[in-house]
């Protein structure tokens, strides 16, 4: 596929996916489905889908691991410049050890600690949002493969 077409397809896929999450969030009172790191996640899963950093395991578990660390620190350690730094470093270490490295997830401890999010944040937006992004990306990849096979 042409480089420009691939870039356009990635941008449209990311726009549709994030737009869907944002529309649901705007229309369902208790739904928080988007967080800032998902913008960077979309760059990887739609723009570089073959990257090891964009694989479903990395996206979902990378976000879950680092978000969990952010919540633990926020609720049990406290929020200070040092705890923000240590939580982020620990999140990076845990992603590397568990082989679930996903760079956008590195922002989660800081985001969660500064906002004071609790355990429900793991389900929505972290888990639900990351799963939707992965599913939409995989669907787009399947559609692209199908269209490439049907070309003469």
BELQUI-V351583 format. One record per residue. N is the residue number from 1. SS is DSSP state (helix for helix, strand for strand, loop for the rest). PHI is phi in degrees with one decimal (none if undefined). PSI is psi in degrees with one decimal (none if undefined). Layout:
BEGIN
[[N,SS,PHI,PSI] [N,SS,PHI,PSI]]
END
This chain:
BEGIN
[[1,loop,none,140.5] [2,loop,-55.6,141.2] [3,helix,-55.7,-42.4] [4,helix,-70.1,-37.5] [5,helix,-67.0,-42.8] [6,helix,-59.8,-43.1] [7,helix,-63.9,-41.7] [8,helix,-65.2,-44.0] [9,helix,-61.6,-41.9] [10,helix,-62.2,-45.2] [11,helix,-64.7,-41.2] [12,helix,-67.4,-42.4] [13,helix,-60.4,-44.5] [14,helix,-64.4,-42.4] [15,helix,-62.8,-44.6] [16,helix,-64.0,-45.4] [17,helix,-63.9,-51.7] [18,helix,-66.6,-36.6] [19,helix,-62.3,-41.7] [20,helix,-61.0,-48.8] [21,helix,-60.2,-43.1] [22,helix,-67.9,-37.3] [23,helix,-66.8,-42.0] [24,helix,-63.0,-44.6] [25,helix,-59.4,-40.6] [26,helix,-70.9,-26.7] [27,helix,-104.1,-8.5] [28,loop,-116.4,114.4] [29,loop,-52.4,-42.9] [30,loop,-96.7,7.2] [31,loop,-92.6,118.2] [32,loop,-113.7,102.7] [33,loop,-112.7,-4.9] [34,loop,-128.9,141.5] [35,loop,-138.3,154.8] [36,loop,-52.3,-41.6] [37,helix,-59.8,-18.3] [38,helix,-66.0,-25.3] [39,helix,-62.0,-44.6] [40,helix,-70.8,-34.4] [41,helix,-60.1,-42.1] [42,helix,-61.9,-35.7] [43,helix,-57.9,-46.2] [44,helix,-71.3,-51.3] [45,helix,-72.5,-29.1] [46,helix,-95.4,-35.5] [47,helix,-87.7,-32.3] [48,loop,-133.5,59.8] [49,loop,-63.2,-20.5] [50,loop,-85.8,-9.5] [51,loop,-62.6,138.9] [52,helix,-57.6,-28.4] [53,helix,-75.1,-12.2] [54,helix,-105.6,7.1] [55,loop,-75.4,150.6] [56,helix,-50.8,-45.1] [57,helix,-58.7,-43.7] [58,helix,-66.9,-43.9] [59,helix,-63.7,-53.8] [60,helix,-69.7,-52.5] [61,helix,-75.3,-30.9] [62,helix,-59.6,-45.9] [63,helix,-66.4,-42.6] [64,helix,-64.6,-43.7] [65,helix,-62.1,-51.0] [66,helix,-71.0,-34.0] [67,helix,-65.9,-40.5] [68,helix,-60.3,-43.3] [69,helix,-62.8,-43.4] [70,helix,-60.2,-40.6] [71,helix,-68.7,-44.4] [72,helix,-58.5,-47.7] [73,helix,-63.8,-43.4] [74,helix,-61.0,-42.0] [75,helix,-87.7,-28.3] [76,helix,-118.1,-19.7] [77,helix,-106.6,-40.1] [78,loop,107.4,166.6] [79,loop,-111.9,109.1] [80,loop,-136.7,165.9] [81,helix,-54.5,-40.0] [82,helix,-68.9,-42.7] [83,helix,-67.9,-34.0] [84,helix,-61.3,-44.6] [85,helix,-66.7,-45.1] [86,helix,-65.8,-42.4] [87,helix,-61.9,-41.3] [88,helix,-66.1,-45.1] [89,helix,-62.0,-41.0] [90,helix,-65.0,-39.3] [91,helix,-61.0,-43.8] [92,helix,-62.5,-45.9] [93,helix,-59.1,-46.5] [94,helix,-64.2,-38.8] [95,helix,-64.3,-42.7] [96,helix,-65.9,-44.2] [97,helix,-64.2,-40.8] [98,helix,-85.1,0.5] [99,loop,56.5,43.2] [100,loop,-125.8,35.7] [101,loop,-64.5,125.9] [102,loop,-144.1,98.4] [103,helix,-48.3,-41.5] [104,helix,-58.4,-28.3] [105,helix,-68.7,-17.1] [106,helix,-61.6,-21.0] [107,helix,-81.8,-15.2] [108,helix,-58.9,-47.0] [109,helix,-57.6,-42.4] [110,helix,-64.3,-48.8] [111,helix,-56.9,-50.2] [112,helix,-67.7,-43.0] [113,helix,-67.4,-42.8] [114,helix,-67.8,-31.7] [115,helix,-89.6,-13.8] [116,loop,71.2,32.9] [117,loop,-68.8,151.2] [118,loop,-105.9,-167.8] [119,loop,-62.1,-29.2] [120,helix,-63.3,-22.0] [121,helix,-63.2,-24.0] [122,helix,-65.7,-35.3] [123,helix,-80.7,-53.0] [124,helix,-133.5,114.2] [125,helix,-99.4,-14.1] [126,helix,-57.1,-61.2] [127,helix,-69.7,-53.9] [128,helix,-62.3,-45.8] [129,helix,-62.1,-44.6] [130,helix,-68.7,-36.6] [131,helix,-66.0,-43.2] [132,helix,-61.4,-43.8] [133,helix,-60.8,-45.2] [134,helix,-62.9,-46.4] [135,helix,-63.3,-42.6] [136,helix,-64.8,-39.8] [137,helix,-64.2,-45.0] [138,helix,-64.8,-39.1] [139,helix,-61.3,-42.2] [140,helix,-64.6,-41.1] [141,helix,-61.8,-42.3] [142,helix,-63.0,-43.2] [143,helix,-62.7,-39.7] [144,helix,-66.1,-42.1] [145,helix,-62.6,-41.5] [146,helix,-63.4,-44.3] [147,helix,-68.0,-33.3] [148,helix,-69.0,-36.9] [149,helix,-69.9,-29.9] [150,helix,-85.3,-6.9] [151,loop,-77.2,150.9] [152,loop,-91.8,none]]
END
